[in-house]
Amino acid sequence: MIPVFDYLRGYQQIQGEVEAALRRVIASGQLILGPEGEAFEREFAAYAGARQAVAVASGTDAIVIALRALGIGRGDEVITVSHTAAATVGAVREVGAVPRLVDVDRDSLLIDPDQIEAHIGPRTRAILPVHLYGRPAAIDAIGAIAARHGLAVVEDCAQAHGARVAGRHVGTFGAIGCFSFYPTKNLGALGDGGLCVTDDSQLAERMRQLRFHGFDARRVSQLEGRNSRLDEIQAAILRVKLRHLETGLSARRRIAGEYLQGLSDARLSLPECEPDTNHAWHLFVVRTRQRARLIEHLTRSQIGYGIHYPVPIHLMPAYSHLGYARGSLPVTEYAAEEILSLPMFPELAADEVRAVCRAVLDALRDE
Ligand SMILES: Cc1ncc(COP(=O)(O)O)c(C=O)c1O
């Protein structure tokens, strides 16, 4: 069996370091908002090249808190995509704002910058691009549009730890970058976690308050906040894993290279990356109209796969009230029928990648 993702293989390599960190935290007597969280914020900010980092309880919360810190709420509109995790759109709704969903680019499956301006109206406050699969969105074009219209950019970097554009880490282009540490992510906790980066110390301070009931130093709520704290155990684990992140990213790059080579003759579309950008290869997503056949073959060959994501957000029952009919985002809808994520995690062995390639080639051979 070749799994689509397996955290245990990576964990075994760092088990000693993680267990030492756990013992340290448990013995410290401080489990919430303590030195591990503060150190992790400093270390992640340094890694991403941001001035400030604010750790929160999840990637979803990171987006909610970022939007709230920018004063975005009821009556406001936020431009984003439907081809993403439900969390992106859910977070916009959670602050009471209305998501304006833009179709994705046919090749990159990321927000199509050419379609953004048509969605900007008097209530638009922000653009929320998603660096989906670890591939950077067209952040320069998005930034230029935002500047022209006086909008904030909040980057959804949940899948993009390690993705860079011209050497600069995603999340540092807009006002706030939002990360998730869900266990499958490039930097994953052993539980939930999230974080916001920003260069703006006032925004950082507001986010710190919002994650802890809006408290000031005397624990008097100055803002209506919530409980969204990253606990010390997850922070300590993430500090260990951050030290190994670049090694994991280079393994992902190697695996992606092996897939690109091994599948170059297969009858499917392969992911690409613009020159001057670093794809973080969170997921390796191929596209084929013969997906059912490919799935059948992978299943028979005991190879795991994923579909990210099978139903675009605007077609999910919970979001029908947004009023997008089938056909309203044609590229998004078409892509949802043909995407398939192949196994991708740093410890995937070269012979496993070869076996996946062989299975894919076999499945699509007679087309
Ligand atoms: C693109 C995207 N945005 C946001 C999130 C939300 O992160 P979390 O699951 O940590 O709340 C995720 C992860 O699930 C994601 O993939």
The ligand as a Tripos MOL2 file, in Angstrom:
@<TRIPOS>MOLECULE
LIG
   16    16     1     0     0
SMALL
NO_CHARGES

@<TRIPOS>ATOM
      1 C1         -6.4310   26.4470    1.4370 C.3       1 LIG1
      2 C2         -6.7680   26.2550    2.8800 C.ar      1 LIG1
      3 N1         -7.2180   27.2980    3.5910 N.ar      1 LIG1
      4 C3         -7.5210   27.1960    4.8970 C.ar      1 LIG1
      5 C4         -7.3870   25.9980    5.5590 C.ar      1 LIG1
      6 C5         -7.8130   25.9220    6.9900 C.3       1 LIG1
      7 O1         -6.8560   25.4470    7.8430 O.3       1 LIG1
      8 P1         -7.2500   24.6100    9.1690 P.3       1 LIG1
      9 O2         -7.6770   23.2530    8.7370 O.co2     1 LIG1
     10 O3         -5.9770   24.6160    9.9610 O.co2     1 LIG1
     11 O4         -8.3280   25.3720    9.8570 O.co2     1 LIG1
     12 C6         -6.8950   24.8770    4.8690 C.ar      1 LIG1
     13 C7         -6.6730   23.5770    5.5210 C.2       1 LIG1
     14 O5         -7.4960   22.7830    5.7450 O.2       1 LIG1
     15 C8         -6.5920   25.0150    3.4920 C.ar      1 LIG1
     16 O6         -6.1410   23.9590    2.7880 O.3       1 LIG1
@<TRIPOS>BOND
     1     1     2 1
     2     2     3 ar
     3     2    15 ar
     4     3     4 ar
     5     4     5 ar
     6     5     6 1
     7     5    12 ar
     8     6     7 1
     9     7     8 1
    10     8     9 2
    11     8    10 1
    12     8    11 1
    13    12    13 1
    14    12    15 ar
    15    13    14 2
    16    15    16 1
@<TRIPOS>SUBSTRUCTURE
     1 LIG1         1 GROUP 0 **** ****
